[in-house]
C-alpha cells in the first residue's frame, strides 16, 4: 500500500490498514494517546482519545521531520 492509497481510504479503511502495520512508538498528548505505526514506506499516527475510549483519527505521512516527537523519547544505547 502507498501513502496515497492510504489517504484515499475512509476511517474504517484506514483502521483496517493499521492492522497490517507495526507499532513502533507512542506518546501522550493531553487527552490523546498517539500511537505511531509503520506500514510499507510511510507512517501512521493513530489518535486514541483516553476519555472516549476510541480512535478519533488516523493520519498518514512520509515526512521524516514528523518523527521528531517520537525520536526525542527513544533511548538508543550502543554496546560494543
Backbone as a chain_set.jsonl record, in Angstrom:
{"seq": "XXXXXXXXXXXXXXXXXXXXXXXXXXXXXXXXXXXXXXXXXXXXXXXXXXXXXXXXXXXXXXXXXXXXXXXXXXXXXXXX", "coords": {"N": [[0.85, -1.181, 0.0], [0.462, 2.242, -0.708], [1.212, 5.576, 0.509], [-0.494, 7.434, -0.683], [-2.661, 5.803, -1.447], [-3.524, 5.014, 1.099], [-4.368, 7.477, 2.173], [-6.611, 7.957, 0.678], [-8.519, 6.315, 1.703], [-11.451, 5.73, 3.747], [-12.328, 6.284, 7.242], [-12.745, 3.7, 8.409], [-11.44, 2.058, 6.555], [-8.83, 2.988, 6.814], [-8.343, 2.246, 9.453], [-8.406, -0.527, 9.168], [-6.149, -0.832, 7.564], [-4.138, -0.285, 9.352], [-3.99, -2.598, 10.792], [-2.23, -4.176, 9.448], [0.178, -3.059, 9.947], [3.144, -2.075, 11.813], [3.551, -1.337, 15.173], [5.562, 1.201, 16.344], [6.072, 3.124, 18.206], [4.954, 5.541, 20.676], [3.115, 8.195, 22.291], [2.001, 10.514, 24.8], [-0.364, 13.041, 24.565], [-1.945, 15.371, 26.019], [-5.326, 14.822, 26.071], [-5.097, 12.658, 24.436], [-3.691, 9.509, 23.445], [-1.165, 8.881, 21.298], [-0.363, 6.704, 18.893], [2.296, 5.388, 17.001], [2.679, 3.942, 13.894], [4.329, 1.878, 11.461], [3.951, 1.357, 8.081], [4.648, -0.256, 5.215], [6.145, 2.074, 3.179], [5.585, 4.337, 4.683], [4.269, 6.224, 7.491], [1.898, 5.963, 10.19], [-0.135, 7.765, 12.316], [-2.094, 7.082, 15.066], [-4.748, 8.425, 16.651], [-5.865, 8.13, 19.741], [-8.487, 8.631, 21.867], [-8.443, 9.152, 25.239], [-10.511, 9.518, 27.204], [-12.943, 9.049, 25.807], [-12.421, 6.555, 24.915], [-11.802, 5.625, 22.312], [-10.709, 5.477, 18.866], [-10.079, 8.424, 17.24], [-8.88, 9.612, 15.031], [-6.835, 8.904, 12.176], [-3.771, 9.412, 10.85], [-1.776, 9.683, 8.062], [1.629, 9.798, 6.904], [4.772, 10.656, 5.301], [6.869, 12.238, 5.857], [9.875, 12.645, 7.322], [10.52, 14.492, 9.309], [8.317, 14.654, 10.94], [8.623, 12.625, 12.695], [10.095, 13.426, 14.829], [8.91, 14.015, 17.49], [8.729, 11.444, 18.523], [11.281, 10.364, 18.333], [12.682, 11.887, 20.158], [11.914, 10.743, 22.542], [12.912, 8.203, 22.533], [15.301, 5.922, 23.729], [18.465, 5.181, 22.84], [20.958, 2.932, 22.97], [24.303, 2.083, 22.513], [26.292, -0.753, 22.37], [29.401, -2.253, 22.464]], "CA": [[0.0, 0.0, 0.0], [1.193, 3.506, -0.74], [0.621, 6.638, 1.32], [-1.61, 7.997, -1.437], [-3.781, 4.862, -1.315], [-3.998, 5.104, 2.48], [-5.065, 8.744, 2.379], [-7.886, 7.915, -0.027], [-9.436, 5.45, 2.437], [-12.254, 6.325, 4.814], [-11.847, 5.963, 8.594], [-12.726, 2.246, 8.6], [-10.384, 1.527, 5.706], [-7.54, 3.328, 7.44], [-8.212, 1.391, 10.638], [-8.062, -1.861, 8.673], [-4.774, -0.768, 7.06], [-3.236, -0.296, 10.508], [-3.845, -3.976, 11.267], [-1.077, -4.744, 8.742], [1.318, -2.186, 10.233], [3.897, -2.401, 13.023], [3.614, -0.23, 16.128], [6.973, 1.488, 16.638], [6.216, 4.16, 19.226], [3.751, 6.165, 21.191], [3.316, 9.352, 23.169], [0.81, 11.113, 25.39], [-0.567, 14.456, 24.249], [-3.201, 15.805, 26.619], [-6.391, 13.818, 26.162], [-4.845, 11.609, 23.455], [-2.517, 8.663, 23.292], [-0.903, 8.83, 19.86], [0.482, 5.561, 18.575], [2.963, 5.501, 15.714], [2.823, 2.683, 13.176], [4.98, 1.922, 10.158], [3.31, 0.485, 7.083], [5.36, -0.132, 3.947], [7.103, 3.18, 3.131], [5.037, 5.515, 5.34], [3.924, 6.113, 8.912], [0.515, 6.257, 10.54], [-0.411, 8.124, 13.699], [-3.449, 6.737, 15.494], [-5.134, 9.293, 17.764], [-6.782, 7.414, 20.615], [-8.988, 9.527, 22.902], [-8.461, 8.428, 26.514], [-11.805, 9.596, 27.885], [-13.986, 8.423, 24.985], [-12.008, 5.17, 24.692], [-11.962, 5.306, 20.894], [-9.817, 6.097, 17.885], [-10.766, 9.534, 16.599], [-8.286, 9.975, 13.746], [-5.669, 8.171, 11.698], [-3.076, 10.373, 10.0], [-0.645, 9.077, 7.376], [2.649, 10.739, 6.435], [6.101, 10.109, 4.998], [7.836, 13.293, 6.179], [10.686, 12.196, 8.459], [10.526, 15.518, 10.355], [7.186, 14.4, 11.833], [9.027, 11.583, 13.644], [10.845, 14.045, 15.927], [8.353, 13.823, 18.835], [8.964, 10.067, 18.953], [12.718, 10.15, 18.458], [13.109, 12.535, 21.396], [11.565, 9.89, 23.671], [13.572, 6.906, 22.413], [16.654, 5.799, 24.266], [19.236, 4.298, 21.991], [22.266, 2.712, 23.552], [25.196, 1.274, 21.691], [27.255, -1.531, 23.128], [30.391, -2.894, 21.581]], "C": [[0.891, 1.238, 0.0], [0.501, 4.506, 0.191], [-0.592, 7.227, 0.608], [-2.849, 7.107, -1.337], [-4.392, 4.929, 0.083], [-4.843, 6.353, 2.691], [-6.42, 8.792, 1.675], [-8.932, 7.054, 0.691], [-10.28, 6.246, 3.425], [-11.703, 5.846, 6.161], [-11.731, 4.452, 8.802], [-11.639, 1.581, 7.763], [-9.011, 1.798, 6.273], [-7.293, 2.46, 8.667], [-7.822, -0.029, 10.229], [-6.614, -1.898, 8.186], [-3.771, -0.818, 8.206], [-3.025, -1.718, 11.013], [-2.685, -4.69, 10.571], [0.174, -3.894, 8.925], [1.977, -2.633, 11.545], [3.949, -1.173, 13.916], [5.07, -0.021, 16.532], [7.159, 2.575, 17.688], [4.883, 4.695, 19.678], [4.103, 7.342, 22.077], [1.972, 9.822, 23.691], [0.776, 12.587, 25.027], [-1.926, 14.871, 24.793], [-4.194, 14.68, 26.725], [-6.2, 12.663, 25.188], [-3.618, 10.77, 23.788], [-2.348, 8.555, 21.786], [0.088, 7.699, 19.619], [1.03, 5.719, 17.165], [3.169, 4.115, 15.119], [3.614, 2.922, 11.898], [4.298, 0.901, 9.264], [4.005, 0.751, 5.759], [6.324, 1.061, 4.004], [6.558, 4.461, 3.767], [4.663, 5.195, 6.78], [2.47, 6.501, 9.123], [0.464, 6.618, 12.016], [-1.876, 7.808, 13.978], [-3.746, 7.555, 16.746], [-6.243, 8.615, 18.563], [-7.185, 8.352, 21.756], [-9.156, 8.737, 24.204], [-9.848, 8.388, 27.143], [-12.912, 8.869, 27.121], [-13.664, 6.974, 24.637], [-12.221, 4.749, 23.231], [-10.925, 6.025, 20.042], [-10.592, 7.191, 17.18], [-10.185, 9.892, 15.242], [-7.103, 9.077, 13.453], [-5.018, 9.042, 10.632], [-1.866, 9.696, 9.373], [0.325, 10.129, 6.878], [3.928, 9.99, 6.079], [7.209, 11.133, 5.238], [8.589, 12.907, 7.448], [10.726, 13.217, 9.6], [9.395, 15.276, 11.367], [7.472, 13.271, 12.823], [9.721, 12.16, 14.873], [10.216, 13.849, 17.306], [8.571, 12.411, 19.382], [10.447, 9.813, 19.188], [13.258, 10.771, 19.736], [12.881, 11.643, 22.606], [12.282, 8.536, 23.647], [14.973, 6.958, 22.985], [17.385, 4.762, 23.431], [20.616, 4.147, 22.617], [23.055, 1.774, 22.647], [26.142, 0.515, 22.616], [28.161, -2.264, 22.144], [30.981, -4.092, 22.238]], "O": [[1.944, 1.261, 0.637], [-0.642, 4.305, 0.602], [-1.612, 7.491, 1.244], [-3.96, 7.606, -1.161], [-5.613, 4.906, 0.241], [-5.905, 6.296, 3.311], [-7.281, 9.59, 2.045], [-10.105, 7.07, 0.319], [-9.869, 7.312, 3.884], [-10.73, 5.094, 6.209], [-10.719, 3.978, 9.319], [-10.99, 0.641, 8.221], [-8.128, 0.942, 6.222], [-6.176, 1.996, 8.896], [-6.991, -0.658, 10.885], [-5.926, -2.901, 8.38], [-2.669, -1.342, 8.042], [-1.985, -2.014, 11.602], [-2.209, -5.711, 11.066], [1.12, -3.999, 8.145], [1.435, -3.457, 12.28], [4.343, -0.094, 13.475], [5.731, -0.946, 17.004], [8.293, 2.914, 18.026], [3.831, 4.352, 19.14], [5.232, 7.473, 22.551], [0.932, 9.557, 23.089], [1.774, 13.294, 25.167], [-2.941, 14.738, 24.109], [-3.935, 13.683, 27.4], [-7.05, 11.776, 25.115], [-2.637, 11.267, 24.341], [-3.282, 8.179, 21.078], [1.228, 7.739, 20.083], [0.316, 6.132, 16.251], [3.752, 3.231, 15.748], [3.583, 4.011, 11.325], [4.097, -0.254, 9.64], [3.953, 1.866, 5.241], [7.246, 1.049, 4.82], [7.013, 5.555, 3.433], [4.733, 4.048, 7.221], [1.89, 7.26, 8.347], [0.955, 5.874, 12.864], [-2.772, 8.209, 13.235], [-3.083, 7.4, 17.772], [-7.392, 8.537, 18.127], [-6.335, 8.812, 22.517], [-9.919, 7.772, 24.259], [-10.305, 7.327, 27.569], [-13.721, 8.159, 27.717], [-14.518, 6.247, 24.129], [-12.745, 3.671, 22.95], [-10.348, 7.036, 20.444], [-11.64, 6.932, 16.588], [-10.896, 10.417, 14.384], [-6.454, 8.558, 14.361], [-5.646, 9.37, 9.625], [-1.012, 9.182, 10.095], [-0.082, 11.219, 6.477], [4.14, 8.851, 6.494], [8.359, 10.909, 4.859], [8.001, 12.85, 8.528], [10.946, 12.837, 10.75], [9.519, 15.66, 12.531], [6.65, 12.992, 13.696], [9.915, 11.451, 15.861], [10.95, 13.533, 18.242], [8.591, 12.221, 20.598], [10.821, 9.123, 20.136], [14.192, 10.24, 20.335], [13.59, 11.775, 23.604], [12.258, 7.806, 24.638], [15.727, 7.905, 22.759], [16.965, 3.609, 23.337], [21.348, 5.125, 22.772], [22.525, 0.807, 22.1], [26.719, 1.092, 23.537], [27.715, -2.812, 21.136], [31.832, -4.761, 21.651]]}, "num_chains": 1, "name": "protein.A"}
